[in-house]
Amino acid sequence: MGIGYAIGRIKIKGINLGAAGILLVALVFGHFGYEIPSIIQNIGLVCFVTSVGFIAGPQFIHNIRGKAKAYAIIGTAIIVSSVLSCLLIIWLTKTPIDLSLGLLAGALTTTPGLAAGIEATGSDLVSVGYGIAYPFGVISVVLFVQSIPKIQHIDLEKAKEELKLSSKYQQRMIAENLIRFDSYGLFSFSIAIGIGLLLAQIKIPLPGGGHFSLGTSGGPLLAGIILGHFQTVKVFDMRIKNSTLVTMREMGLAFFLAGAGIHAGAGFVQVLQEHGIILFVYGAVMAIVPLLSGMLITTKVFKLNILDALGSICGGMTSTPALGTLISTSGTDEVTNSYAATYPIALAWIVVLIQLLGGIIGH
């Protein structure tokens, strides 16, 4: 993680990898046989998304009013465009369906999508494709959210002020005599994680014998949003210090990237030798097509503020690392609102469509 942070700070024409540098370093360590317990990656993911939920929660309902339809369409369009590019590649190149679904899940950096592909096909090639496309899926969105404002010569400070004004509203008054278990809010954070992990276990049946669940990414995110929005439960004060949330968010992101990179790096070179470097190209197409589709819809159709647009694209791409980069680049947590609004829609679509494709085409 230390080496990754150092590499991530290197800027080329004003663009850097940020925390995603950890992913690249972890890939190398994973290739040479280093391992990290999977619980590190899971803890990191849960801490990151729970923090994002709490940060977005207080303004979440207010900010999606009037935009809910737009966010739903954005999340749907991003996933559908990526799935269509996957189908086109299967049709033109005759790439095996299980390998292709893995590439799709990796390009969208979605672990629930990976699980759905494995369940639908029962093939190890899904994990192979995921490992090949995942690094580019992460890095492409990270670079995208940094380069678009520069390419379009956008004044980020002005965009940030516009976003703050559009999301500004009165916080309701909260009683001062509420019960608070600790000054940092770790009690509330722990409760949200517990509730989130319970929500993650709920499985909704799908046609063909599959199921949809929020998973360890969606469950804690939803719990954080709910508790962050209401801030109190009966006589209990559930507010968390902003410094605590920022610390847990950054630590969680670092842990998650380290674990994901180590896992994807194992056997990476061997897979490429067996199936060819062209798989990189296929994965890149599945990542770039939805990025461009998302940019077109958010800015041209719905004419969203650029930071609002990029936040919703990160959510539509289900890209946790890209959100971290966008927060750092923009200098505001307001971008978490559009991410949190679009993410569940995209997650539901990718799980459902991967299972349907695996069940229909695979058989």
N, C-alpha and C positions, 0 to 999 in steps of 0.2 A: 504493500500500500504506500509505503514511503517513497519508493522508486517511482511508482505510478503517479503520485502527486507531483513529484519533481518533473517528470516528463510532461504531465498534463499542463504545467505552467508555461511550457515553451510556446511562444507565439510565432506564427508564420503569417505575415500580412494581417495581423490583428486577430487571428483566429487560433484558438488553442483547444485541446481536448478536455481540459479540466479534470474532473474526477474520472472521466472515461479512460484516462491514461492508465488507471489501475487495471482496467479490463485487458488492455494490450499486454501489460507486464504479466498479469496472471495467466494469459494464454501461453506465454513462453514458459513460465514455471510449470503449468499444467502439462505441456508437451514433454518436459524433462522428468515427469513423474512425481512432482510435488503434489501434496493433497492438503485440503482443508476440510474439517468436518462439515457436513452439509448443514448442520444446525447453525453455523456461522452465517451462511448465506440466507437461511430462513429468518433468523433473528434480524439481520440487516434489512431484509425486505419488509418485515412486519413493522419495525421501528420507523422506516422511511415513510411508508404509506399511512401509518397511524398519525405521524406528525403532519403530513400533508393534509389529512382529513381535518385535524384540529385547526390548522391554519386557515383552511378554506371554509370551515364550518360557520363561523359567525356571520359571514356575508353570502354564504352559498345560495340560500333560498332567494334572497333579495336579488342577487346577480343573475340568476337564471330565469327570473320572471321576464317574459317577453322574448327570451332567447332559447327557451327549452326546445322548441321545434327546430331551430337552427342547429343547436348542438346535436340533436338526435340525427338530423340529416347529415351533418358533417361526419359524425362517428360511423354512420352506415355507409356513406359514400367512400370513405377512406378504406374500410375493410373490403367492401364489394369490389373496388378497383384493384386491390391487391389480389383478391381471389380470382378475378377474371384474368389477370396477368399470369397467375399460376396455371389456370386451365389452358390458356393459350400456349404456354411453354410445354405442358403435357401433350397437347395435341400436335404441336410442331416438332418436338424433339423426341417424343416417346419416352420421356423420363419416367421411371416408375412412380406410381401414385404415392406410395409411402414415402419415398425420398423427397418428392415434390412437396408433400404436406409438411414435412420437416423443414424444408427450405422456407416455406410460407410462414410457419410458426417462428422460425429464427429471424426472418426479415422483419417480423412485427414484434420481436422480442417478448413473446407471450408464453410463459410457462404453462398456464391453463390450456393454451392452444396445443402445446406439445403433448400434454397429457391426453387431450381429446384425440389427437392423431394416433397416439400409441393405442388407446382404447379402441378406436375405430378399425385399425388395421392389424393390430397385434404384431407389428413389425419393428425390428431394431433399427431399420433404415430411417425411421422417423427421427430418432435421436441423432443419427449421423447427419441428416440434412439440417437439423436444428443447429448443431455445432458448427457447421460450415457457414450458415447465413447469419447467425447471431452476432458475431463481431461487427460485420458490416451494418447490420440492422441498428446496432447501438451507435456506432460512429457516424453513420450517415445522418441520423436525426440530430445528433449533437452538433455536427458541423453545419447542418441546415439552419438550425435556429440561431446560430451565430452569424452565418454568412448572408442570409436574406436581408436583415436590416442594413448591412454594409452595401450589398449590391444595389438596393433600392434607395440608398442614401437617406435613411430614415433617422430622424432625431429621436433617439430613445428616451431622452429626458422629457421631451414634449409628449411622446406616446405614453410614457409612464404617468404623467400628470393627467392626461385625458382619461386613462384607465382608472385612476384613483377617483377622479371626479364622477365617472359613470357608476362606480361601485360604492360611492360614499352614501351612508345612511346613518340614522340615529341608532346607536346601541341602546337597547332597553336598559332601564335601571335594574340593578341587582342588589338585593338586600345585603347588608353588611354583617348580619348576625348568623350567617350560614356556617355550617360545620365544615372545616377544612383540615384535612389530615396531615398535610405537609406543605411547606411554603413553596416548593418547586413544582408541585403538581404531578409527582410520580405516581401517586395513588390513582389519580384520574387516568393517567396514561396506561397504567397496568390494567385497570378495569376495562378501558376501551379495547386493549389487546385481547383480553379474555372474551369479551362480547364478540369481537371481530372474528376470532378463531372459531367460536360457536356458529356464527353466521356462515363461515366458510364451509362448515360441514353439511349445510342444507343442500340437498341435491334435488333438482327439478328434472323429472323424466322427459326425455326427448324421443321422437319417433325413431324406430330402429334399435331401441334398447339402450341408447346412450343417455347421458344426463348433463345438465348444466349446473355449475356451482360457482360462487364468487371466488373461491380459493383463498389462499393466504395473502393474495394481493388485494382482492376486492373486498373481502370481509372486514379486515381492520380499517380499510379506507372508509367504508360506509359507517362503521362504528365511530370513527374519529369525526366524520362530518356531522353525525347526529348529536354526539355529546358536545362537539365544538359549537354547534348551532344553539342548542338549548342552554349550555353552560352550567346549568343547575339540575339536580335531580332531587325533588322534594326539598329537604333542609340541607342538602350537601352541595358544596361549592366544587364544581368540576373544572374550573378554569386552570389553565397551565401557563406558567411563565413563558414568554416568548423565547427567552434564552435557552430554556429547557427544550422547547420544540426544535429550535434551530440546531442545537447540539445533537439531539436524537436523529434529526433528519440527515445531517451530514455524516454522522457515524454510521447510520443505517445504510446510506448509499454506498459508502466505502466498503463495508462488509459484504453487501450484496454483490457489488462488482467484482470483488476479489474471489468470492465463491463461484460466481457464474463463469468467470474467466478460467479459473482452474479446471472446472468441470468441462468446459468447451474445448480446452486445450489438449486434453487427454486423447491421444490417437488422431489428432488433427491432421498431421502430415500423412499418416497412413491412409486415411480416408480419401484425401486428395489424390494420392498416387493410384488408388483403386478406381476412382470415378472421374478423375480429370478436373482440371482447374476451371473448366467451363461452368461448373456448379456455382462458382463464385459469381459469375455473370448472371445466372438465373436468379440467385438470391438477391443480387443488386437490383435487378429489374423489379422484383416483388417489393422492394423497399422504396425505390425511387418513384415508381408509378403512383402509389398512394400519397407520397409526400407532395408531388406536383398537383395531384387531384385535390388534396386538402387545401393547398395554397390557393388554387383557383376558386374553389367554392367559398372559403372563408373571406377572401378579400374582394372577389369580383361579384359573387352572388349575394352574400350577406353583408359585405362591406364592414367587417369587424375591425376594430383597432388592431394594429399589427401584433401587439403583445397578447391580446385576447385570441387572435387568430393562431399564433404560434403555440399558445397554451392548449388550445383545442386540438391542434394537430398532434402535439405530444400525447394527449389523451387518446386521440383516434389511433395513433400508432402504438398505444399501450406502452410507451417508452418512459420508464422510470428514470434512467440516467439523463435523458434529454430534458426532463422537467428540472432536474437538479442544475443542469447547465443553463437553462433559460432563467431560472431564479437568480443565478449568479450573474448572468449577462445583463439582465434587465434591472437588477437591483431592487426588485419588488416581489413580495409574496402574492400579489394580486393575481398573478398568472396561474396560481393553483386552482382558482375558481373554475376557469374554462376547462382545465385539465380534468378536474373532478367531475364536471358535468358531462364531458364527452367519453371519458374512460369506461364507465359501466356499459354504455351502449356498444362501444367497439368490442369490449370483452365478450359480451353476450353474442354478438354476431360472429366473431371469429371462432368461438367454441362450437356454436351451432353449425356453421358452414363447414368447418373442418370435419366434424363428425358426419355430417350428411355426405360430403364428398368421399370420405373414407368408406362409408357404408354403401353408397350407390356405385361410384366408379370402381372402388376397390374390389367389388364383387361382380 
